[in-house]
Amino acid sequence: MVDMSTTLGPVTLPNPVMTASGCAANGQELHRFFPVDELGAFVTKTVMAAPRSGRGTPRMAETASGMLNSIGLQGPGIEAFLENDLAWLASVGARVLVSIAGNTAAEFGEVAERLASSPAFAAVVGVEVNISCPNVANRGLVFACDPVSSDAVVRLVRESLPATTPIFAKLTPDVTDIVTIADAALGAGADGLTMINTLLGMVIDTDLLRPQLAGVTGGLSGPAVRPVAVRALWQVTAAMRDGRLPTAPLIGVGGVRTGRDALELVAAGASAVQVGTATFNDPSRPRRVVDELEAEIARHGFTRFADVVGIAHDRMVSP
């Protein structure tokens, strides 16, 4: 038996496996395949202040080792989310990590404030701040590509939530130095970080010789991005270990299909992992990763999940 519990700031979860935002709707569909409360936490689809129809079709495309999506943060808006989705998740005992976003920094704060006033807020174990989306007020610049914008968003969310509610800033790998962005988010009040969001990519339809997605570009996810996620986790963990960043929990996401995939992110520094794209092919995959990750940890002779977090940094091979 392995103790699979993990601690993310003030919150302890029974296991470290979560869904990834946007890949399992808001729980009811996935619940038909396994009880969602068996996961460490359920991560919701990113919710914004107002209902949003998303981008035009086609907005998904398969790639050789993953997929591109250009959904455009389609969703019902915060009011409908609270009344229908969060209330349902609370009713089945799920631990909920709510993903929020906004067109402006102020909108992030508004969504967080409305979330905190919900009767179902007791089910919320944290808030994932999706700063990897464009800042409409700043000509579409992605918040997480700029430390000043990242700081502004995280500060507003922190001020809008109870001090005991942990927040995790979700970072994009499409930056020159992810440590700089991590520093800004943590300095502004983030309790931890989620890494990584999708990479910006594009597919050309070679029959029609035009972009395959209506939105031209989309977010690349799946196995192809896992090495990028491992690199980002490694760099930020190393910066924490050498004192360049304050110590904080990291949630790893990107290309996790199996327990062995998850173990790679954990060894690089993740205290929890999210399963996303693999869920489209196998809806039971997040629950299976819990068991597979436990088996992998036991195979290495460990009895506690926590003992494996970041272990690769201690096993560096000298040149």
N, C-alpha and C positions, 0 to 999 in steps of 0.2 A: 504494500500500500504506500502511495505517495501522498504527502500533504500538498494538495494543489492550490491552496489558498494563496492569494496575493494581496498586497497592500498598495493602494493608490492614494497617497496623501492620507486623509483621515478615514478613508473607506477601505474595508477589507471585503474581498470577494471570495466566494468558495472555489472558484477556478479562474484562470486568466484568459479564457476564450470568449470573444465577443463577435457579434456580427459587424460588418463594416457599413457605414452609412450609405444608403441608397441601393443596397443590394438585397434587401429583404423587406421592402416596404416598411410598414410600421408594426409588423409582428403577427397579425392575424393569419396571413397566408402561410407563414413559416410554421405557425403553431399546429397546423394540420399534420406536419411531419414529425415534430417532437415538441415537448413542452418547452417554451422559450425560457422558462425560469430555471432550466437546467444549465443554461449558459451563465458565465460569470456576470455578464451584462448584455442587454440588448441595446444596440445603437440605432437610433431612429434615422429615418430619411431626413436630410437637412430641412428645417422648417424656417420660413421667413414670415414677416409681418402679415403680408397680404397673400391671397391665393395667386398662384402662378401657373400658367399653362405650359411653360417650357418652350423649347425650340421646335421648329418644324421638322417633319420627317423627310427622308430617313435620318435617324439620329443614333443608330448603333451600327457598328461594323465589326465583324470578326477579323482578327489578325492571326499571324502564324503562331503566336504564343500568348494570346490574350484577346482583348477586345478594346474598341474605342467607343466611348459614349459621349453624346452631345445632348443630354437630356435638358439641361438648362434649369436645374433645381425646381422642376415641376412639383407643386404641392398645394395643399388646401388652405395654407395660412395658419397662423398661430391659434386663432380662436377655434376653428374646426379641429385642429390637432389636439388641443387640450380637451375638448368636449368628447371627441370620439376615440382618438388613438391613445393618448396618454391615460385616459380613464380606463380603457380596455386593458392596457399593459399592467396597470396597477391592480386590476381585478384578478389577473392570473398570477400575481406575485412576482412579476419580472422586475429585475433591477435595471433601471433605465438610464442610459447615457444619452441625453438629448442633444442632437446636432443642430446648431442654429447658424443662421447667416443673415446678411443684410446688404442692401445696395449701398448703404453708407454706414459709417461708424455708429451714428446715432440710432439707426435701425437695429443694429445688434443689441444695443442697450435696451431698446423698447421691447424686443422679443424676450430678452432675458428677464426683464421686469414683469412682463405678463406671465411668463412661465412660473416665476416664483410665487405668484398670487393664486395659482391653481390649487384646488382642493386635492388634486392627485399628485402634487409636488413631492409628497412623502416617498413616492416610488422612485424619485430621481436620485441617482447616486453620483451624478456629475453632469457637467455640460461640456460638450465638445464644440469649440468655437471654430467654425469653418472659415478661417481667414484666407483660405486658398481660393476664394472666389473674387471676381472683379469688383473694384470700387467704382461704382458708376459716377460718383461725384468727382472722381479724379481721373476722368478719361479712360476708364476701364482698367486701370492698373490693378493687378492682383494685390490685395492687402499684404499677403505674406511675402511679397517680393520686396517690400520696403519696411525697414525696421521702425520708422516713424509711424506709418499706418498700422502696423501690427501692434505697436504700443498703444495707440489711441483706441483701437477696438477692444483689446483685452482690458484696459483700464475701465472702459465704460461697462463692460460685462461684469467685471469684478464689483463695481459699485452698485450694480443692479441686482446682485444675488446675495443671499445670506453668506456670511463669512465662512460658514461650515461647509458650503457646497463647493467641491473641487471643480476647477475648470481646466480643460485641456485644449491648448491651441493646436489646430491641425495645420501642419506645415506642408508646403509644396517643395519638391526637389528641384524645381525649375529656377534655382538661384545660384549665384556664384559661391556664396558662403552660407550654408545653412546654420552654422554656429552663431553667426551674427544675428540672424532672425530669431533663433532660439533664445539668445540672450535678451533681446528686446521683449519677447513674449513673457519670459520668466520674470524679468525686471518689472513688468507692468502688472504682475499679480497672478499669472498663470501658475497653477499648482503642478502642471505637468504638460507633456507634449504628445501629440499623435503624429506619427511619421510612418508613411508618407501619403500624400494625396496622389492622384493620378498625374502622369506626365503628359504634357501637351504633345499630341501627335496628329497625323493626317494620313488618309488613304486615298489613292487615286483609283477610280474605276477604270481598268485598262480596256474594257469593252467600249464604254462611252467616252473615255479619255477626259474625265472631269472629276472633281472631288466627290467621293462617295457619300459624305455627310452633307446634309443641307446647311449645317453651320460651318462647313469647311474643316475646321479643326475639332478635335475632341480629346477626351482624357483617356490615356492608355492605362489599362490595368491588366492583371493576370500574371502568370509566371514570368513574363518578360521583365517585369519591373522589380522582382524580388531582390536581385543583386543591388539595385539602387536603394531599396529600403534598408537592406543590411548595411550598406555604406553609410547612409545618413544616420542610422542608429549608432553605428560604430563611432562616427565623428563626434556626435553630440555626447555620447557616453564618455569618450576619451577626454573631451573638454571638461566634463564634470569631474572626472577623476584627477585631472591635473590642476583644478581650481579655476579654470577660465569661465566656467559656468557654475551656478549653484546646483546642488544635487536635487533632482526631481524625478518622479517616475515617468517612464516613457511607454507609450502604447505603440506597438509595431503593427504595420499593415502594409500589404503589398505582395500579391502572388502566393498567399498561403493556401495550399490545397490539402496538405497532410500534416501529421504531427511532426514529421522530420522537418518540413518547411518552417513550421512554427518554432521548433527548437533552434533553428538558425537565427531567427530574429531575437529570440530570448538570449541566446549566447552572446549576441552583439550588444545587448543592453536593455531589451524590452521587458517590462514587468507584466505586460498583457499583450495579447495579439488579437487581431481582427481578421475574420474570414469574409471575403467579399465576392469576387467574381466567380469563384468555385461554386457558390451557392446557386447560380443560374443553371449549372449543369447537374448539380446534386444538392437539393434543398436540405438534406440531412447532413451535409458536409461539416457545418460548424460544430454540431454535436459530436460527430465522429472524431474531429480534431482534438476534442477534450480527451477522449480515451487514448488516441494515438500518441498525443503529447505525453500523457502520463506513462504510457508504455516505454517511450523513448527515454524519459528521465530515469525510470527504473532500470532500463537496460544499461545505463551508464553508472548504476550503483548509487544513485542519490535517492533520498527519502523525502526531500522537500523541494518543491518547485523553486522557492526563493534562493536556494543554493546554486542554481544554474544561471540566474540572471546576470548577464555580463561576464560570464566565466571565461569567454574567449580572450578577454583582455589580460587575464592572468596566465594564459597559456601561449603567449606569443613565442614564436621560434626566433631565436637570435640569428641575425644574418651571419 
